[in-house]
């Protein structure tokens, strides 16, 4: 078999793989994010817990249990949740949502809105979570109506509407920022 032409060989040439190095602050933010996800009842797989531990270890975060978490084998994955919690405790990062169910829902809304506002969560995803997991349970309070409207708009968007999806995303980010600027969850819920 003849060698491929030079043009084909060039297209398969080795390209350097870009690796983004996670900073210590990024790793701590990731741990905090996962802690809140879990505290608010979201399922976080053991593989993500272990990877977050590995990321933190590589980024220079120090905790007595961190290396144990980061080094878990697939057969040891059931140990990850307890070790993850132990790492959080050692780092002083354990998070408990408010015990009152209504206050916990408002805290969840604030957490999701914060992620929409800072760009770490897609507006369509975040507004949908607020609509489905918070607003419904709270009886669609006035404070959440702009975010629920954004969820409806983003969920049902069609090109024929004459407004771009980017504009709807910007509106959702602005609605999240407005919600956050109006005060704490306790104030919004009372």
C-alpha positions as CSV (number, residue, x, y, z in Angstrom):
1,X,0.0,0.0,0.0
2,X,1.3,3.4,-1.0
3,X,1.9,6.2,1.6
4,X,-0.9,8.8,1.8
5,X,-0.3,12.1,-0.1
6,X,1.6,14.8,1.8
7,X,-1.5,16.8,2.3
8,X,-3.2,14.0,4.1
9,X,-0.1,13.3,6.2
10,X,-0.1,17.0,7.3
11,X,-3.7,16.9,8.3
12,X,-3.0,14.0,10.7
13,X,0.1,15.6,12.1
14,X,0.3,15.7,15.8
15,X,-1.1,18.8,17.3
16,X,-0.3,19.8,20.8
17,X,-3.1,19.0,23.2
18,X,-4.1,22.2,25.0
19,X,-4.5,21.5,28.7
20,X,-6.0,24.1,30.9
21,X,-4.4,24.0,34.3
22,X,-6.9,24.5,37.1
23,X,-5.8,27.0,39.7
24,X,-6.3,26.4,43.4
25,X,-9.2,28.9,43.4
26,X,-10.8,27.1,40.5
27,X,-10.5,23.8,42.3
28,X,-12.0,25.2,45.5
29,X,-14.8,26.7,43.5
30,X,-15.4,23.3,41.8
31,X,-15.5,21.6,45.2
32,X,-17.9,24.3,46.5
33,X,-20.2,24.0,43.5
34,X,-20.4,20.2,43.8
35,X,-21.0,20.5,47.6
36,X,-24.0,22.7,46.8
37,X,-25.3,20.5,44.1
38,X,-25.3,17.6,46.5
39,X,-26.8,19.6,49.4
40,X,-29.6,20.7,47.1
41,X,-30.4,17.1,46.3
42,X,-28.8,16.8,42.9
43,X,-27.1,13.5,42.1
44,X,-23.4,13.8,41.6
45,X,-21.7,10.6,40.4
46,X,-18.7,9.2,42.3
47,X,-16.6,9.7,39.1
48,X,-17.2,13.5,39.4
49,X,-16.3,13.5,43.1
50,X,-13.1,11.6,42.4
51,X,-12.2,13.9,39.5
52,X,-12.9,17.0,41.6
53,X,-10.6,15.6,44.2
54,X,-7.9,14.9,41.7
55,X,-8.3,18.4,40.2
56,X,-7.9,19.9,43.7
57,X,-4.9,17.8,44.5
58,X,-3.1,18.8,41.3
59,X,-4.0,22.4,41.9
60,X,-2.3,22.4,45.3
61,X,-5.3,22.1,47.6
62,X,-4.2,20.4,50.8
63,X,-6.4,18.2,52.9
64,X,-5.6,15.0,54.8
65,X,-8.3,13.0,52.9
66,X,-7.9,14.6,49.5
67,X,-5.3,12.2,48.2
68,X,-7.4,9.2,49.3
69,X,-10.4,10.7,47.4
70,X,-8.4,11.4,44.3
71,X,-6.8,8.0,44.3
72,X,-10.0,5.9,44.5
73,X,-10.2,3.0,42.0
74,X,-13.3,2.2,40.1
75,X,-14.0,-0.7,42.6
76,X,-13.8,1.8,45.5
77,X,-16.2,4.4,44.0
78,X,-18.9,3.7,46.7
79,X,-16.4,5.3,49.2
80,X,-16.3,8.6,47.2
81,X,-19.3,10.4,48.7
82,X,-18.1,9.9,52.3
83,X,-14.6,10.9,51.5
84,X,-15.8,13.9,49.5
85,X,-17.7,15.1,52.6
86,X,-14.7,14.5,54.8
87,X,-12.6,16.6,52.4
88,X,-15.2,19.4,52.6
89,X,-15.2,19.2,56.3
90,X,-11.4,19.4,56.5
91,X,-11.4,22.4,54.2
92,X,-14.3,24.1,56.1
93,X,-16.5,24.0,53.0
94,X,-19.4,21.8,54.2
95,X,-22.7,23.4,53.0
96,X,-26.1,22.8,54.5
97,X,-29.1,24.4,53.0
98,X,-31.6,26.0,55.4
99,X,-33.6,23.4,57.3
100,X,-36.9,25.2,56.5
101,X,-38.1,23.8,53.1
102,X,-39.3,27.2,51.8
103,X,-36.0,28.8,52.8
104,X,-34.1,26.0,51.1
105,X,-36.0,26.6,47.9
106,X,-35.2,30.3,48.0
107,X,-31.5,29.4,48.6
108,X,-31.6,27.1,45.6
109,X,-33.1,29.9,43.5
110,X,-30.3,32.2,44.6
111,X,-27.6,29.7,43.9
112,X,-29.0,28.9,40.4
113,X,-29.5,32.6,39.6
114,X,-25.9,33.3,40.7
115,X,-24.7,30.7,38.2
116,X,-26.8,32.2,35.4
117,X,-25.5,35.6,36.2
118,X,-21.9,34.6,36.3
119,X,-22.1,32.6,33.2
120,X,-21.3,29.2,34.7
121,X,-24.8,27.9,33.8
122,X,-26.6,28.2,30.5
123,X,-29.6,30.5,30.9
124,X,-32.0,28.0,29.5
125,X,-30.9,25.3,31.9
126,X,-30.9,27.6,34.9
127,X,-34.2,29.3,34.3
128,X,-35.8,25.9,33.6
129,X,-34.4,24.6,37.0
130,X,-35.9,27.6,38.8
131,X,-39.2,27.1,37.0
132,X,-39.4,23.4,37.6
133,X,-37.6,22.9,40.9
134,X,-38.3,26.1,42.8
135,X,-41.2,28.3,41.5
136,X,-43.7,25.5,41.3
137,X,-43.0,24.5,44.9
138,X,-43.2,28.1,46.1
139,X,-46.5,28.8,44.3
140,X,-44.9,30.9,41.6
141,X,-44.0,34.0,43.7
142,X,-43.8,37.4,42.1
143,X,-40.0,37.5,42.6
144,X,-39.5,34.5,40.3
145,X,-41.9,35.4,37.5
146,X,-39.3,37.1,35.3
147,X,-37.1,34.0,35.5
148,X,-40.0,31.7,34.8
149,X,-41.0,33.8,31.8
150,X,-37.5,33.5,30.5
151,X,-37.6,29.8,31.0
152,X,-40.9,29.6,28.9
153,X,-39.4,31.9,26.2
154,X,-36.1,29.9,26.0
155,X,-37.9,26.6,26.1
156,X,-40.4,27.4,23.3
157,X,-38.2,29.8,21.2
158,X,-38.7,29.7,17.4
159,X,-36.9,31.7,14.8
160,X,-40.1,33.2,13.6
161,X,-40.5,35.2,16.8
162,X,-38.3,38.0,15.5
163,X,-36.0,37.9,18.6
164,X,-32.7,36.1,18.6
165,X,-31.9,33.3,21.0
166,X,-28.9,35.4,22.1
167,X,-31.3,38.2,23.1
168,X,-33.4,35.8,25.2
169,X,-30.3,34.5,26.9
170,X,-29.2,38.1,27.7
171,X,-32.7,38.8,29.1
172,X,-32.4,35.7,31.3
173,X,-29.0,36.8,32.6
174,X,-30.4,40.2,33.4
175,X,-33.4,38.7,35.1
176,X,-31.1,36.6,37.3
177,X,-29.0,39.7,38.2
178,X,-32.2,41.6,39.0
179,X,-33.4,38.8,41.2
180,X,-30.1,38.6,43.0
181,X,-29.9,42.4,43.5
182,X,-33.3,42.5,45.3
183,X,-32.0,40.8,48.4
184,X,-31.5,37.5,50.1
185,X,-33.7,34.5,49.7
186,X,-35.2,35.1,53.2
187,X,-36.2,38.6,52.2
188,X,-37.6,37.4,48.9
189,X,-39.6,34.6,50.6
190,X,-41.1,36.7,53.4
